[in-house]
């Protein structure tokens, strides 16, 4: 969620005298903004309070002070929704896009802000907005980059092309001499601010470049602008260019900049962009489009009941003007170029709800009557959990991700191809694979609780993950029950007793004496790497092996940083559904 | 013996109505502490006696005093150490412990005298025999015959640090409410024999101490997070929801993101915000026709939406991730339900713990 720094006094002052800090807080909350932080700075002896306001990531119109103030004033009904237009002057500037750039960064848009009045705060805000757009919708300049230039220092038409790095030479921003593009790559490789953007074009055959009719370099997007055309507080006319790999996003970026700062200048002027096929497009687009919205549907989806007029008033407050249609249920909303976040009628409904106030919507029960149903595996798991706890074991909840060793070496398992799901970008070694056993998690829990009184009896009923080619994603979960007994003596009989109890609850009879094998359960001695030889058994229920129990091998005990004997049990409970 | 003593005390009380523990100890020739012990055990029987604590003073021997009783006073030892012919003073001082004190005392008592002559001082007896008063006095105190020693003597011995006065807690004891002459032992618990024999009827039970905790029980526990989860499940079930199967942690990006209209360039699909699975890396089966529709909505828009106006990659959708939300399951469920459209009056919910636990 992006945060925008706004000067408190400037903002509250614009909103009106009645806005105390607390009222402002409430206003923000109902509108959908959040004050993340308050920073007090000392600027030239005066105390300046900055609010860090958090805005939704898809609200490009709220990424600067001007946008927030405007939106809030309209929300309060103190300002009319402005209409944004661009003027096509008799002598329109042209930006020519050469085919040489097509493979690298094909799209460009441009516009002019004529007669801008900069003060320091406005200037800062202008720079800041570009940064925010670069970071968010521009995806760190990789999708969109912006360059703003003092129009009075350059002359159109402008050329946007791809040029070989060694053929690019200019004086970049804040430098005193000229550099070739190759040298710049070198120079900025140690600049923490610009270094992240170098890979976007570094290995390309040609680099993007914008020049004016006299060969003055405006910028080498997305890295750096030229020093020649840089804007200052004295700049009166601004040429904005934006290059991109996504035309759609570039248009949004351009629209956002011009609409936000139109209040500080006399006029938004259009610029022609010419592509190689001779097609000429006028920018900024500043498109207004209409959508038909059903009042009934909006009310139903939100859960309120309001009239068509009320809805229009609410939408007006959200910068969405509307007209009535002949159908009494419908209104025609007009989406302005500041609201590129609106994609569907649902987005309009959302704005109705925000203006109505989420807290004013009454919670209700669904009118449809249904009968609840448990997922059978969860029902079984919960039943088992209760009974195992009643038997005196304490439940643990351990991590699903663990290290490869936890599932292999530490358990004395030496499978060359273990059935494990691997994570490709683990944060640390501790989270390399998904567990395919619950046991290591419980052993780690024991190790963290060595100070507790003995015996330590833990259990867990949870999922493990294994690869499964038959599943559409290639893996599946399996619900296991695992229990450990950690004491001065291993307590095989305790764990065995638990197994017997669980089987009794599952109504699986013991095949000990006489009962034909295949209908109940029995345990038989088995060798398993993690257990002490002769002290391990596999559990066979209804003819299939469902798990193991036994005394853990001392190597395993030591590997998990434990030092007392431990008996463990782990079974798959899914066959018992 | 202790029981006897207690009974003895009861009998004494019966005759005398009350007594002071210290005095009684002296009278009976018993160690005071034993009397106190007996009083305490009588107290535990209930209201048999009433005992009030008081402070009093008592004469007691110091360590040194005890030593004197055993070996005799320092001066007496000096005296007895002198052979008939006398003994050089130096030798005396060396051989006899505490001889300095003893010597000066013996001198003042007139038991010995110093004879100087021939270079060496000799100590000789002056009288034939002596009576070791000091030792005797101390012995009297030890045997609780304190009054046999005069006050003056006591003070003197106190000065010599052979005797000391100590503050002693003593008890003033008198008959209690339930006074009886016999000591009856209290039973701690009701037993099976008492019930069958009927002896419980005349039972005198030791009172319980209700001011202490009971015995800790051996018990198992459910995990607090699981308990919370169980509560949520309960609430949803009671409202009529059907629980969805969420037992698959590995999910394709398709179901986890794309079907939920999460754009493919969204930061939450970055390597640092989602766990990608390297093995198995890609999902195999994805419903073809549905995928086409999802692709259209993302890239060009459909069903009333403008879409993201961005190319949509199937390869990106096939990438497996560790599920980031159970809404992915909701997506699968809705798709399955939509295929069997009758009257979908089903409320679906999932209360699985998120699989990415940090």
Interface residues (C-beta under 8 A of the other chain):
Chain A: X139 X143 X246 X248 X343 X344 X345 X365 X366 X368 X369 X370 X371 X372 X373 X374 X375 X377 X378 X382 X385 X386 X388 X389 X390 X391 X392 X393 X394 X395 X396 X397 X399 X400 X401 X420 X421 X422 X423 X424 X425 X426 X431 X434 X457 X463 X465 X467 X471 X472 X473 X474 X475 X476 X477 X479
Chain B: X218 X219 X220 X221 X222 X223 X225 X226 X230 X233 X236 X237 X238 X239 X240 X241 X242 X243 X244 X245 X246 X247 X248 X249 X250 X251 X252 X265 X267 X271 X272 X275 X276 X277 X278 X279 X280 X281 X282 X283 X284 X285 X286 X301 X303 X304 X305 X306 X307 X308 X309 X310 X320 X322 X345 X346 X347 X353 X355 X356 X357
